[in-house]
Amino acid sequence: MPNGAKGVQDQGSPSNTGNIVPFGAPVREKRPALPSFVGLLLCALGGAVSSSTFSVVSTALVGYGFAGASARGGLRDKGVAALVTLVPALALSLPQGVASAVGAVIVCLAALAVAGLLMGKRMTPGVACLAVAILAGCHLGLDALAALAQATTLTDSVKELLDAYEQQLVAASSDVAFQIRAVRALLDLLWPTTYVIAALGEFLFARLGVWLAAEHEEALALKMPRFVDYDLPLWVVALLVADVAALAVELSAPTLLPQGVLMVAANLVMALRFAFAAQGIAVLVWFIRDKHLSNLTALLLGALALYLEMQFVVLTIAGLVDVWANFRHLQRGKKADDVPGTAEQD
């Protein structure tokens, strides 16, 4: 037998089958581990820009750097990474004022907390909801204190800002003045949701940074939760039901509940919509994988789903129904370690 043919045959022998990759299977090359000093440098860079207009990007840098610098270390390495993050944040934000410094610290601590929870395998969907809510509350509370220091309130400050924008828009295009006033009325009610959107963006960017760091760390990659397994706890559903009930009572009989309930209920509904829309997207991802759809079909289906979500909240409804229907056949009531495959990176 020719030597070349023999070599091919030996590669397919049973003794070597463990090293064979099936034809057409993707080969994932192991990337080199991220050096610790690079992770610390990214932490410092993220802290430096945390007080700028790119604070959202800083959470990705801090998440990436913290995970890369402390993935193979212990508590001491995590403490050093956190210190390297906070020192530049304070040094560059303090000259801009105390409020700017506190805001920078909040952003950095949020990124560090998200990274720590992910690395400790504690980032469940319920914890993620609480993290976004706490971060949004911190930002809102900081702005409220800043307004109070100027002898005003946050509500009045927002009202003055919306008044200025409304006057400019009406003056520029008087033909759509009615639509502008309608949007203004909606913003008067839902402006607190902007804090939830900002907090959600910071959370997602921090999570993105840790996910990128996990590409270099196999042990860290095994701790990353799979988005396809995203499943909200029942207390989030109960909160939504109670909030919708309060909203219905307020709209039908405004005098029964205290003033301000309408704003709180409406903004809470909007915030919870993001959580259930995420579960709807997870169901969509599961469906695409289960049916082995092509990339083009998946792209078109995703674009259609996002369009229907904006028009008819389809993904939100799908996520809410999935709590009971369990379209993905998830093993609910069990820990992630008890279910095969749940510790693998998505």
N, C-alpha and C positions, 0 to 999 in steps of 0.2 A: 504494500500500500504506500503511495507517495507520502512523504513527510508532511506536506501541507494538508492533505486530507486527514491524516492521522491527528494533526493538531486540532482540526475542526471537530473531529469526533471526540477527542479528549475533553474539549471544552463543554461538550454536551453530556459528559458522563455523569452518573448520579453523584459521584463524589464532589463534583464542582457545581452542582445545581444551585447551591446557596449563593453563588456569586454571579448568577446569570440574571440579566434584566430582560423580561419578555420584549419581543419586538413591538415597537410602537409605544412602549411605556415611557413616560417622562422620567428623565434622569435628573435628580436634584443634587447638584453639586454642593458639598459642604463648604460654606464660606468660612474664611478665617475669623477667629474670635476677635471681637473689638478690643483693642488695647485699653487698659484702664485709664491711661492719661488722656486718650481721645474722648472717652466718656466724660471725664472731669472737665475737659475743655468745652464740650458741648453743654454741660451743666452751667458752666460760667457764662457761656454765650447766651443760653436761654434766660438766665437770671438778668443779664445785662439788657436784654430787649424786652423784659417783662413789663416795664413801665412805658413802653412806646406804643405806637398805634399797631404794632405787630405782636401784641401780647398773645394772640391766639397761636401764632407760630412758635412763640417761646415755650408753650406747654409741650409741643412736639419735641423741641430740642431738649428740654429738661427730661421728658419721659425717655427719650432715646439715650441720653447721656447717663441718667441715673441707672437705668437697667443695664447698660453696657459696662458701667464702672463697678457695679456691685452685684452683678449676677452670680459671680463665682466667689464672692466674699461674704463676710458676715456683717454683724451690726456695726462694727467700726467702719467698714467701707461705705455702708449706707449713710452713716453720720457724716463722714468726710464729704461725700457727694452732695448731701443736703446743705452742708456748710458752704461748699464751693458755689452752690446755686444761690443761696440767700445773701451772701456778702456782696457780690456785684449788684444784685437787685437793690439792696438798700443803699449802696454807695452811689449809684447813678440816679436813684429816684428821690432820695432825701432833698437834694437841692431844688426839686420841683414842688416840694411841699409834703406835709405829713400824709395827706390823703393819697397822693401819688405813691408814697412809700408803702402805705398799707395795702393799696391796690396791687402793687407789684408782689408783695409778700403773699397775698391771697392767691394770685395766679401761680406763683412758684409752689406754694404748699399744696394747691390743688393737683398740679402735675406730679409732685412727689407722692401724694396720697394715692392717686390713680395707679402710678407705677408700683407702689408698694402693695396695693391690693391685688393687682394682676400677678405680681411675682409670688405672692403668698396664696394664690388660687382662691381668693376670697371675693373676686369681682363677679357676683351673681347679678342677674338683671334687677333684682330688688335693691341691691346695694348700689348699682349704677344709678337707679332712679333717685335714691337718697343722696348720692354724691352730687348729682346735677342740681337737686333742690337746695342742698346746703350751699353750694357754690353760688347759685343765683341769689339766695337770701343774703349771702355775704356781700355781694356786689350791690344789691339794692340797699342794704343797711348802710353800707359805706357812703353811697350817694345821698341817702337820707340824712346822715350825720353831717355831711359836707353842706347840704342845703340848710340844715339847722344852724350851722356855724355862721351862715350868711343871713340869719334872721328871717328865713323863709322855710317852706316845706318842699319836699320833692314833688308833690302833686302840683303845687303852684309853679315850680320851675319847669316841669314838663308842659303845663298849660301855656306858659309864656312862649316856650319854644315852638309848640304847635301853632299858636296864634301867629307867630312871625312867619312860619312856613306857609300857613294858609293865606295870609295877606299877599305874600310874594306870588303864590301860584294863581290866586284869583286875579291879581293885577296882570299877570302874564297871559292868562287865558280865561277871560271872563265867560266864554261860552260853556265851559265845563264847571262853572262855579257850584252847581247843584251837586255834581258828583264829588267835587272836592270837599264840600261840607259833609257829605255822607261818609266819606272816608275819615274825615276829621272826627266825626261822632264815634266811629268805630275805634279810632286810636285813643280817644279819651277813655274808652272802656278797657282796651286790651294792651295799653303801653307796658304794663309790668311783664307781659310775655316776652318782650325784647330781652329782658334779663335772663329768662330761661333759654332763649335762643343763643345768647352769648355764652352762657354757662355750658350749654350742650356742645357748642363749637369747641370750647376749651377742653372739655372732657374727651371729645372724639379725637382731637389732635394729640392730646397726651397719650391716648390709647394707641393711636397710629405710631407714635414714637416708640413705644414699648414693643409693638408688633414688629417694627423694622429692626429693633435691637435683637429680637428673638430669631431673626433670620441668621444671626451669627452665633447664637447660643442654643444648642440642641436641648439642654436641660430647661432653659427658659421657654423654648418653643412648646415643650410638652405641657407647660402650665397655662398656655393661652387658651381661653374658652373659645369654642367654635360658635360662630354667629348663627349657624344653621340650627343650633340647639337653644337659641334665645327663647326663654319662656318666663313670662311675668308671674310673680306670686299672686295668690288670691287677694292679699290685702290691697294691692293696687286696683284690682277689679272692684272690691268693696268701696274703696275711696272714690272711684269713678261713679259708682251707682249712687252713693250718698251725695256726691257733688251735683249730679244731674237732677236728683230729687230736689235739692235746695234751689237749683236754678229754675226748675219748673214752678216751685212754689213762689219764688220771687217774681217771676214773670206773670203768674196768674193772680197773685195777691201780694202786691208790693208792700203792703202795710204790716204783714204778719211777721216779717223778719227784720232785723236791724239794718240800718242804712250801711251800704258798702258790701252787703252780701252778694249783690249782683256782680260787682267787679271781681271779687274773690272767686266766686263760682265760675265765672266765664273764663278767667285766666287759668284756673286750675284745670278746667276742661281742655283748654288749648294745650297746656303742658302735658297732660296725660295722653293727649292725642299723639304726641311724638313717641311716647313709649309703646302704645299699641300699634302705631304705624311701623315701628321697628319690628315688632313681632309679625306683622303682616309681611314685611319684606323677608323675614326669615322663612316664613311659609313659602313665599315665592321662590326663594333660593332652593329650598328643599324640593319643590315641585320640578324645577329646572333640572336638578341633579337626578331626581328619581326617574324622570322621563328621558334623560340623556339627550337633552335638546342641544342643537348646535349653538355656537357662539352668536351667530347672527340672529337666530330665533330667540335666544335668551336676551339679547340686546333689545330687540323690538318688543318683546314681551315686557321687559323692565321699563322701557320708555312708555308703553301703553299703561302699565300699572301706575307709574308716577303721575301721568296725566289724569287718570281716573281718580287718583288720590286727591289731587288738587281740586277736581271738580265735584266728586261725589264721596270722598273719604273712603274709597274702596279698601285700601290697605289697612286702614284703621279698623274697619268693620271686620275684615278677615282676621286681623290679630285678636280682636275681641271674641269672635266666634271660636277661634282656635283654642281659647282657654278651656272651653267645654268639649269641642269636637275633637281636639288633639289630632289634627290632620297628619302630623309627622310621626305619630305613634311613639311619643317620648315616654321614657320610663320615669314618670313623675313620682315624687315621694322617695326617691333614692338619691344618694350622694353621687357626685360626678365620678368618684373613684370606683363606684360599684357598677357603673355602666360602661361597657367596652367602647372605646373610641372617643369618649367625651373629653379625654385629656389631650387629644391630638389637636394640633393647630389647624385652623380652618384655612 
